Amino acid sequence: MWFGTTSRRWSNAALSLGLGILTLARHADGFYLPGISPHDYKVGEKVDLLVNSLTPSLNSENKLESVLSYGYYDERFHFCKPEGGPKAAHESLGSILFGDRIYGSTFDLHMVRDTSCQLLCQQTIPGKDAAFINDKIMKGYNYNWLIDGLPAATVKMDDRTQKPFYSIGFGLGSALVPGELIPHFHNHYDITVHYHALDSTHNRVVGVTVMPMSKNTVMPQDFSLKPTCDAVEPMNLHQDKDNNVVFTYSVKWTKSANSWATRWDNYLSAMDPKIHWFSLINSAVIVIFLSAMLALILIRALHKDIARYNAEDSEDLQEDFGWKLVHGDVFRAPRSFEFLSVIVGSGHQLFWMMLATLIIAILGFLSPSSRGSLATAMLVLFILFGFSAGFNSAHMYHSYGGNSLKRIVTMTILFVPGTCWLILMIINICLMSAHSSAAAPVGTLLGVMALWFAVSIPLTIAGAYLGYRRKTIDPPVRVNQIPRQIPDQPWYLRPVPSALMGGILTFGAIFIELYFIMNSIWFHKVYYVFGFLFLVFLILVITTAEVTVLLTYFHLCSEDYNWQWRSIYTAGASAFYVFLYGVLFYFTRLRLASFASLVIYFGWMSIACLLFFILTGTIGFVASHYFVRRIYSAIKID
């Protein structure tokens, strides 16, 4: 009875915490964060237009053919450069690591000053580079510009609601010609900037849209005259000769009633909240089902077992079977307990990092205006929570009888960071070989390594020292010197079937939200429903814990006392389904044409699945460890 009550209390407490934080988040928009406060422009004041890397989007067949991004000032594009060369804008660490390369531009915009057919420059594009540009047009590459922190967007119509919304980015070219696919290069840009007037002199930018056009504009022979932008013939880049391209733009300022606080609404209205509610309800149903099963088993079967094992009748004691028979082996140190301790310690680090990041996000501290803030927060928090990794791994290691602090510290420092770093280096080499701008600069990589050596490693060592000195976790019953033989197990309790059964239930609680996360990552969409994600994360924790406890109980009843590693890979098996989902996503939504894109996609999927395995495996182990200690503490052992 006690465990069923405890389980319900924890479930109710977790859900109450999530709803409370969501309520608090609704009131967290009454203040401005450093770096993203509104900028008031005076009439006629210069407004900077920044350019970012060109990124792939869906092609004409609604498939993504590449995951490689290219810098705006890549020599093969021949875009107009400012005098003296482009100047890099300030970027966060996360922004740089995830491919942003933001620079100034030659566009000349002034608040509430309309202009028409302004000349940027004239460029000669050779046939070889024309072939490169045409290839990117056919693959659906997009321009990515920024004005006052807002991305330039294309106005599209929502098929479901028939309402317009802003789709971030706009096409490098177009290839949809009736009856055939001919790439047309966009070299003229009609820029519409929406502004909100505070008074007669102060204004704020609240929206940016661009209508790109392909125009075979011809420069007048008299260079003192401006070109006209009334050309009807599209700009086709020929791959067998040089091409003269004239880049032009027009600017229109439109007054808007939208305030600065709501300027992101048009960008973030593309996701249907009903689908997220369906995801949440789907996950909640799984939790309720598992909670009912857990309560039924623990309240009826387990309570009955404990009452019978503690009975004074000697005849009842002679009928002992099931989980009490393995009391002398259930707390025996598992094989490779050093590695088990490292996984559990790293899992604690990931858990606290995820929880802290989500809380920060739903409170509004990670604004979409601050590019890369989410990745920066996750990286910094992961480094700071290295203390938790060292503390928990050393404490668990010492409790199982380990006596080499130096060994466990070294393993903890190298396991997750080292594995992820190795995969990232392979990804970065592929990006460099493909001449992609997403390749992390050497200086940035050295900076991340400096953070690891200067902050993460000392915190991990300090945590390990304190964890090793902490009082060990003593088992509630004595451990036998000779291990008990484990009987043959039913097929459904063998390692692979039981892990697959446990993993599918955990995966079922998150797979709908996983689609939106992957869609936002690979299609460069803004993910903003952190309130839903936080509740899904809580449900994931509860589901993982309940599934693992149930299967641990079944294994103990079958006299299999090797629950430690079993709880790790039973809970972590959901990562296998996440990887399978990634494979399904690849075949249904992607059509990657290059080997580098394949390596990058599956490299990132491998990192995500490894971290997810460690996170869920740790949750399962901690829940099972608590459960096993409680039930064996509740019975009398002769």
C-alpha positions in Angstrom: 0.0 0.0 0.0 2.8 2.4 0.9 4.4 2.2 -2.6 1.2 2.8 -4.5 0.5 5.8 -2.4 4.1 7.1 -2.9 3.8 6.6 -6.6 0.6 8.5 -6.9 2.0 11.3 -4.7 5.1 11.7 -6.9 3.0 11.6 -10.1 0.6 14.3 -8.7 3.5 16.4 -7.5 5.3 16.3 -10.8 2.1 17.3 -12.8 1.3 20.0 -10.3 4.8 21.4 -10.6 4.5 21.4 -14.4 1.2 23.2 -14.4 2.5 25.7 -11.8 5.5 26.6 -13.9 3.3 26.9 -17.0 1.1 29.4 -15.1 4.1 31.3 -13.9 5.4 31.4 -17.5 2.3 33.3 -18.6 3.3 36.2 -16.4 7.0 36.1 -17.4 6.7 38.5 -20.4 6.4 41.7 -18.4 10.1 42.4 -18.5 12.8 42.6 -21.1 15.9 40.5 -21.1 19.4 41.8 -21.7 20.3 42.0 -25.4 16.7 41.7 -26.7 15.1 44.9 -25.5 13.3 46.9 -28.1 15.1 49.3 -30.3 13.4 52.6 -31.0 14.2 54.0 -34.5 13.8 57.6 -35.3 12.4 58.6 -38.7 15.2 58.3 -41.3 17.5 56.4 -39.0 19.5 53.6 -40.7 18.2 50.1 -40.1 20.8 47.3 -40.6 19.9 44.3 -42.8 22.1 41.4 -41.8 22.6 38.3 -44.0 23.0 34.7 -42.7 23.9 31.4 -44.3 21.8 29.9 -47.1 20.0 26.8 -45.8 18.2 24.0 -47.6 14.4 23.6 -47.5 11.9 21.4 -49.3 12.4 21.0 -53.0 9.7 20.8 -55.7 8.9 17.1 -54.7 8.5 18.1 -51.0 11.7 16.4 -50.0 14.8 17.7 -48.3 17.9 16.9 -50.4 20.6 18.4 -48.3 21.5 19.4 -44.7 24.5 21.5 -45.8 24.4 25.3 -45.4 26.6 27.8 -47.3 27.8 31.2 -46.3 26.1 34.2 -47.9 29.4 35.5 -49.1 30.6 32.2 -50.5 32.5 33.1 -53.6 30.4 30.8 -55.8 27.3 32.9 -55.2 28.8 36.2 -56.2 26.6 38.3 -54.0 27.3 42.0 -53.5 29.9 42.7 -50.8 30.2 45.9 -48.7 33.2 48.1 -49.3 36.2 46.8 -47.2 34.6 43.4 -46.9 31.7 42.1 -44.9 31.8 42.6 -41.1 30.7 39.7 -38.9 27.9 40.4 -36.4 28.1 39.3 -32.8 26.9 35.7 -32.3 26.5 33.4 -29.4 28.4 30.2 -29.0 25.3 28.1 -29.7 24.6 30.2 -32.8 28.1 29.5 -34.2 28.1 25.8 -33.4 24.8 25.3 -35.2 25.8 27.0 -38.4 24.8 30.7 -38.2 27.3 33.0 -40.0 25.8 36.5 -39.8 27.4 39.5 -41.6 26.5 43.0 -42.6 25.3 43.8 -46.1 25.2 46.5 -48.8 21.4 47.1 -48.4 20.7 50.7 -47.4 17.4 50.9 -45.3 16.2 53.9 -43.4 13.2 54.0 -41.1 10.0 55.0 -43.0 11.8 55.8 -46.2 10.5 53.9 -49.2 12.8 53.2 -52.1 12.3 51.6 -55.4 14.6 49.7 -57.7 17.9 50.4 -55.9 21.0 49.0 -57.4 23.2 46.7 -55.3 25.8 45.8 -57.8 26.4 44.0 -61.1 28.2 40.7 -61.1 29.6 38.3 -63.7 28.8 34.7 -62.7 30.9 32.1 -64.7 29.3 28.9 -66.0 30.8 26.7 -63.3 29.4 28.8 -60.5 26.1 29.1 -62.4 25.8 25.3 -62.2 26.4 25.4 -58.4 23.7 28.1 -58.0 21.2 26.2 -60.2 21.8 23.0 -58.2 21.0 24.9 -54.9 17.9 26.4 -56.5 16.7 22.9 -57.5 17.3 21.7 -53.9 15.2 24.5 -52.5 17.8 26.6 -50.8 16.6 29.8 -49.0 18.0 33.2 -48.2 18.1 34.1 -44.5 18.1 37.7 -43.6 17.6 39.6 -40.4 16.3 43.0 -39.6 16.3 44.1 -35.9 16.5 40.5 -34.9 13.5 39.4 -37.0 14.0 37.0 -39.8 12.9 37.9 -43.3 10.0 35.7 -44.2 7.7 34.7 -47.1 3.9 35.2 -46.6 2.2 31.8 -47.0 -1.3 30.6 -46.5 -2.2 27.9 -43.9 -4.1 25.2 -45.7 -5.9 24.3 -42.5 -7.1 27.7 -41.3 -6.8 29.6 -44.6 -4.9 32.4 -42.7 -1.6 33.9 -43.7 1.5 33.2 -41.7 5.2 34.0 -42.0 7.5 31.2 -43.3 11.1 32.1 -42.3 13.4 32.5 -45.3 12.7 32.9 -49.0 13.9 31.1 -52.1 17.3 31.5 -53.7 15.3 30.9 -56.9 12.3 29.2 -58.3 12.0 26.1 -60.4 8.2 25.6 -60.7 7.5 26.3 -64.4 4.4 24.7 -65.9 5.5 21.5 -67.7 9.2 21.7 -66.9 11.7 22.5 -64.2 13.9 25.4 -65.1 15.9 27.2 -62.3 15.3 31.0 -62.2 17.7 32.9 -60.0 16.2 35.5 -57.7 18.1 38.8 -58.1 15.5 41.4 -57.2 14.0 41.7 -53.7 10.8 43.6 -52.8 11.3 44.1 -49.0 8.4 45.1 -46.9 9.2 46.2 -43.3 6.2 46.5 -40.9 6.7 49.0 -38.2 4.8 50.1 -35.1 4.8 53.8 -34.4 5.1 54.8 -30.7 4.8 58.5 -31.5 5.6 60.9 -34.3 9.3 60.2 -34.1 9.9 56.7 -32.6 9.2 53.5 -34.3 9.8 49.8 -33.8 10.2 47.0 -36.4 7.5 44.3 -35.9 7.7 42.3 -39.2 9.8 41.7 -42.3 8.6 40.0 -45.5 10.4 39.7 -48.8 9.0 38.9 -52.3 11.9 37.7 -54.3 11.8 38.0 -58.1 13.8 36.8 -61.1 14.5 39.6 -63.5 16.9 39.7 -66.4 17.7 43.4 -65.7 20.0 45.1 -68.1 22.3 48.0 -67.0 21.8 51.2 -69.0 24.8 52.2 -71.1 24.8 55.5 -69.3 26.2 54.5 -65.9 24.9 57.6 -64.3 21.4 56.3 -64.8 19.7 53.7 -62.5 18.5 50.4 -63.9 14.8 49.8 -64.3 13.2 46.9 -62.6 10.4 46.3 -65.2 12.1 43.4 -66.9 9.6 40.5 -67.6 12.2 37.9 -68.7 13.4 35.8 -65.8 17.1 35.5 -64.9 18.3 32.1 -66.1 21.9 31.3 -65.3 23.6 29.5 -68.2 26.1 26.8 -67.3 28.1 27.1 -70.6 29.0 30.8 -70.5 29.4 33.8 -68.3 26.3 35.5 -67.0 25.9 39.2 -66.2 23.5 39.6 -63.2 22.2 42.8 -61.8 21.1 42.8 -58.2 18.4 45.3 -57.2 15.9 45.8 -54.4 13.0 47.9 -53.3 11.9 48.8 -49.8 8.3 49.5 -48.6 7.5 50.6 -45.0 4.1 49.6 -43.8 2.5 50.8 -40.5 1.2 48.0 -38.3 -1.0 47.9 -35.2 1.1 44.9 -33.9 3.2 45.8 -30.9 6.8 44.9 -30.3 5.8 42.3 -27.7 3.7 40.3 -30.2 5.8 40.7 -33.3 6.8 37.0 -33.2 3.2 35.8 -33.4 3.0 35.7 -37.2 6.2 33.6 -37.3 5.0 31.2 -34.6 1.5 30.5 -35.7 2.3 27.7 -38.1 2.0 24.9 -35.6 -1.4 23.5 -34.8 -1.8 23.5 -30.9 -4.4 20.8 -31.2 -1.7 18.3 -32.3 0.3 19.2 -29.2 -2.7 18.7 -27.0 -3.3 15.4 -28.7 0.3 14.4 -28.0 -0.1 15.4 -24.4 -3.3 13.5 -23.9 -1.8 10.5 -25.7 1.2 10.6 -23.2 -1.1 11.1 -20.2 -3.2 8.1 -21.2 -0.1 5.9 -21.2 0.9 7.3 -17.8 -2.6 6.6 -16.3 -2.5 3.1 -17.7 0.9 2.3 -16.3 0.0 4.0 -13.0 -3.1 1.8 -12.7 -1.0 -1.3 -13.4 1.6 -0.3 -11.0 -0.9 0.4 -8.3 -2.7 -2.8 -8.9 0.5 -4.9 -8.7 2.1 -3.1 -5.8 -1.0 -2.6 -3.7 -2.4 -6.1 -4.2 0.5 -8.5 -5.0 3.4 -6.8 -3.4 1.5 -5.9 -0.2 0.3 -9.4 0.0 3.8 -10.8 -0.5 5.3 -8.5 2.3 2.5 -9.5 4.7 3.1 -13.2 4.1 6.9 -12.9 4.3 6.6 -11.1 7.6 4.0 -13.5 9.0 5.0 -15.5 12.2 3.5 -18.7 10.9 6.4 -21.1 10.2 4.4 -22.9 7.5 4.1 -19.7 5.6 7.8 -19.1 5.9 8.5 -22.5 4.3 6.5 -21.5 1.3 8.7 -18.6 0.4 9.3 -18.1 -3.4 9.8 -15.4 -5.9 11.6 -12.1 -5.1 12.3 -12.9 -1.4 14.4 -15.9 -2.4 17.0 -13.7 -4.1 17.4 -11.3 -1.1 21.0 -12.4 -0.6 22.0 -11.6 -4.2 19.8 -8.6 -5.3 22.3 -6.1 -3.9 25.4 -7.9 -5.3 27.7 -5.6 -7.2 26.9 -6.0 -10.9 29.4 -6.8 -13.6 31.4 -3.8 -14.9 29.9 -1.6 -12.2 32.5 1.1 -13.0 30.9 1.7 -16.4 27.4 1.4 -14.8 28.4 4.1 -12.3 29.6 6.4 -15.1 26.3 6.0 -17.0 24.3 6.8 -13.9 26.5 9.8 -13.1 26.3 11.1 -16.7 22.5 10.5 -16.7 22.1 12.7 -13.6 24.1 15.4 -15.4 21.8 15.2 -18.5 18.6 15.1 -16.4 19.5 18.3 -14.5 20.6 20.0 -17.7 17.4 19.2 -19.4 15.2 20.2 -16.5 17.0 23.5 -16.0 16.9 24.3 -19.7 13.2 23.6 -20.0 12.4 25.7 -16.9 14.5 28.6 -18.3 12.8 28.3 -21.7 9.2 28.3 -20.4 9.9 31.3 -18.2 10.8 33.2 -21.4 14.5 33.6 -20.9 15.3 32.0 -24.3 13.8 34.4 -26.8 13.9 33.5 -30.5 15.4 36.9 -31.1 18.5 35.7 -29.4 19.7 33.2 -31.9 21.4 30.1 -30.5 20.4 30.9 -26.9 18.9 27.5 -26.4 22.0 25.7 -27.6 24.2 28.0 -25.5 22.1 27.4 -22.4 22.2 23.6 -22.9 26.0 23.6 -23.4 26.7 25.9 -20.4 24.4 24.0 -18.1 25.9 20.6 -19.2 29.3 21.9 -18.3 28.1 23.2 -14.9 26.3 20.0 -14.0 29.6 18.1 -14.5 29.7 18.3 -10.7 26.6 16.1 -10.6 28.1 13.6 -13.0 31.3 13.3 -10.8 29.4 13.2 -7.5 26.9 10.5 -8.5 29.3 8.3 -10.4 31.9 8.3 -7.7 29.3 7.7 -5.0 27.8 4.8 -6.8 31.2 3.4 -7.7 32.3 3.5 -4.0 29.1 2.0 -2.8 29.7 -1.0 -5.0 33.2 -1.5 -3.6 35.3 0.4 -6.0 38.4 1.9 -4.6 40.1 3.9 -7.4 38.9 7.4 -7.4 41.3 8.4 -10.2 39.8 5.7 -12.5 36.2 6.7 -12.0 37.0 10.4 -12.5 38.8 9.7 -15.8 36.0 7.5 -17.1 33.4 10.1 -16.2 35.3 12.9 -17.8 35.9 11.0 -21.0 32.7 9.0 -21.6 29.9 11.4 -22.7 32.1 14.4 -23.7 34.7 12.3 -25.4 32.2 10.2 -27.4 30.2 13.3 -28.5 33.4 15.2 -29.3 34.6 12.3 -31.5 31.3 12.2 -33.5 31.2 16.0 -33.8 34.8 16.0 -35.2 33.7 13.5 -37.9 30.7 15.7 -38.7 32.9 18.8 -38.8 35.3 17.1 -41.2 32.5 16.2 -43.5 31.2 19.8 -43.4 34.7 21.1 -44.2 35.1 18.7 -47.0 31.8 19.9 -48.5 32.8 23.5 -48.1 29.8 24.2 -45.9 29.7 27.3 -43.7 28.2 25.1 -40.9 31.7 23.7 -40.1 32.7 25.1 -36.7 35.7 27.4 -36.8 38.9 26.3 -35.1 38.7 29.2 -32.6 35.2 28.1 -31.5 36.3 24.5 -31.0 39.2 25.7 -29.0 36.9 27.8 -26.9 34.6 24.8 -26.2 37.7 22.7 -25.2 38.9 25.6 -22.9 35.5 25.5 -21.2 35.7 21.8 -20.8 39.2 21.9 -19.3 38.8 25.0 -17.2 35.2 24.5 -15.9 33.8 21.0 -16.6 36.8 18.9 -15.5 37.5 20.8 -12.2 33.7 20.6 -11.4 33.7 16.8 -12.2 36.8 16.2 -10.0 35.3 18.2 -7.1 32.0 16.4 -7.4 33.7 13.0 -7.6 35.9 13.8 -4.5 32.8 14.7 -2.4 30.8 11.8 -3.8 33.6 9.3 -3.0 33.8 10.6 0.6 30.1 10.5 1.2 28.7 7.6 3.2 28.2 4.6 0.9 24.7 3.1 0.2 24.6 0.1 2.4 22.2 -2.7 1.4 19.3 -3.4 3.8 20.0 -7.1 3.7 23.2 -9.2 3.8 24.7 -10.3 0.5 25.6 -14.0 0.1 29.2 -14.9 -0.7 28.2 -17.5 -3.3 25.9 -16.2 -6.1 22.6 -18.0 -6.5 21.9 -19.8 -9.8 19.3 -18.0 -11.9 16.7 -20.4 -13.4 15.7 -20.3 -17.0 13.6 -17.3 -17.8 10.4 -17.2 -19.9 10.9 -15.8 -23.3 9.2 -12.5 -22.6 11.6 -11.9 -19.6 14.7 -12.4 -21.5 16.9 -9.4 -22.1 15.9 -8.4 -25.7 12.1 -9.0 -25.6 11.7 -7.3 -22.2 13.8 -4.3 -23.3 11.8 -3.9 -26.5 8.5 -4.1 -24.6 9.7 -1.5 -22.1 11.1 0.8 -24.7 8.0 0.9 -26.9 5.9 2.2 -24.0 8.3 5.0 -23.2 8.6 5.9 -26.9 4.9 6.0 -27.3 4.7 8.9 -24.8 7.0 11.2 -26.8 6.9 10.2 -30.5 4.4 12.9 -31.6 6.4 15.7 -30.0 9.5 14.1 -31.4 8.2 14.8 -34.9 7.9 18.5 -34.2 11.4 18.7 -32.7 13.0 16.9 -35.7 10.9 19.0 -38.1 12.2 22.2 -36.5 15.8 21.1 -36.5 16.1 19.8 -40.1 13.7 22.3 -41.7 15.0 25.3 -39.8 11.7 26.1 -38.1 11.4 27.9 -34.8 10.3 25.5 -31.9 8.6 27.5 -29.2 6.1 25.2 -27.4 8.3 24.6 -24.4 5.4 24.4 -22.1 4.1 21.3 -23.9 7.7 20.0 -24.1 8.1 20.4 -20.3 5.0 18.4 -19.6 6.0 15.7 -22.1 9.4 15.5 -20.3 7.7 15.0 -17.0 5.5 12.3 -18.5 8.6 10.7 -20.0 10.2 10.6 -16.6 7.1 9.1 -14.9 6.5 6.6 -17.8 10.2 5.4 -17.8 10.2 5.0 -14.0 6.9 3.0 -13.9 7.8 0.7 -16.8 11.2 -0.1 -15.4 9.8 -0.7 -11.9 7.2 -3.1 -13.3 9.7 -5.1 -15.3 12.1 -5.2 -12.4 9.4 -6.6 -10.2 8.6 -9.3 -12.8 12.3 -10.2 -13.1 12.7 -10.5 -9.3 9.6 -12.7 -9.1 11.2 -14.9 -11.7 14.3 -15.1 -9.4 16.5 -13.0 -11.7 18.4 -10.7 -9.5 20.6 -9.0 -12.1 18.3 -5.9 -12.1 20.9 -3.2 -12.3 22.0 -3.5 -16.0 18.5 -4.8 -16.9 16.9 -1.5 -15.6 19.4 0.5 -17.6 18.8 -1.1 -21.0 15.1 -1.7 -20.4 14.5 2.0 -19.9 17.2 3.0 -22.4 15.7 0.8 -25.1 13.4 3.7 -26.1 16.5 5.3 -27.7 16.5 2.3 -30.2 13.0 3.3 -31.2 14.1 7.0 -31.5 16.8 5.9 -33.9 14.3 3.8 -35.9 12.0 6.8 -36.0 15.0 8.8 -37.3 15.4 6.2 -40.1 11.7 6.5 -40.9 11.9 10.3 -41.0 14.9 10.0 -43.4 13.0 7.8 -45.9 9.7 9.8 -45.7 10.9 13.4 -45.4 14.4 13.5 -46.7 16.3 12.5 -49.9 19.9 13.4 -49.1 21.9 13.3 -52.2 25.5 13.5 -50.8 27.5 11.3 -48.5 28.4 14.2 -46.3 24.7 14.9 -45.7 24.1 11.3 -44.7 27.0 11.3 -42.3 25.8 14.6 -40.7 22.2 13.4 -40.3 23.0 10.0 -38.8 25.9 11.5 -36.8 23.6 13.9 -35.0 21.0 11.1 -34.7 23.6 8.9 -33.0 24.5 11.7 -30.5 20.8 12.3 -29.7 20.1 8.6 -29.2 23.2 8.0 -27.1 22.3 10.9 -24.8 18.6 9.8 -24.7 19.7 6.2 -23.8 21.9 7.5 -20.9 19.1 9.8 -19.7 16.3 7.3 -19.7 18.5 4.5 -18.5 19.5 6.5 -15.5 15.8 7.3 -14.8 15.0 3.6 -14.9 18.0 2.7 -12.7 17.2 5.3 -10.0 13.5 4.2 -9.9 14.4 0.5 -9.7 17.1 1.1 -7.1 14.6 3.0 -4.9 11.9 0.3 -5.4 14.3 -2.6 -4.7 15.6 -1.0 -1.5 12.1 -0.2 -0.2 10.6 -3.7 -0.7 13.6 -5.5 0.8 13.7 -3.1 3.7 10.0 -3.9 4.4 10.5 -7.7 5.0 12.1 -9.7 7.8 15.2 -11.7 6.9 16.3 -14.5 9.1 
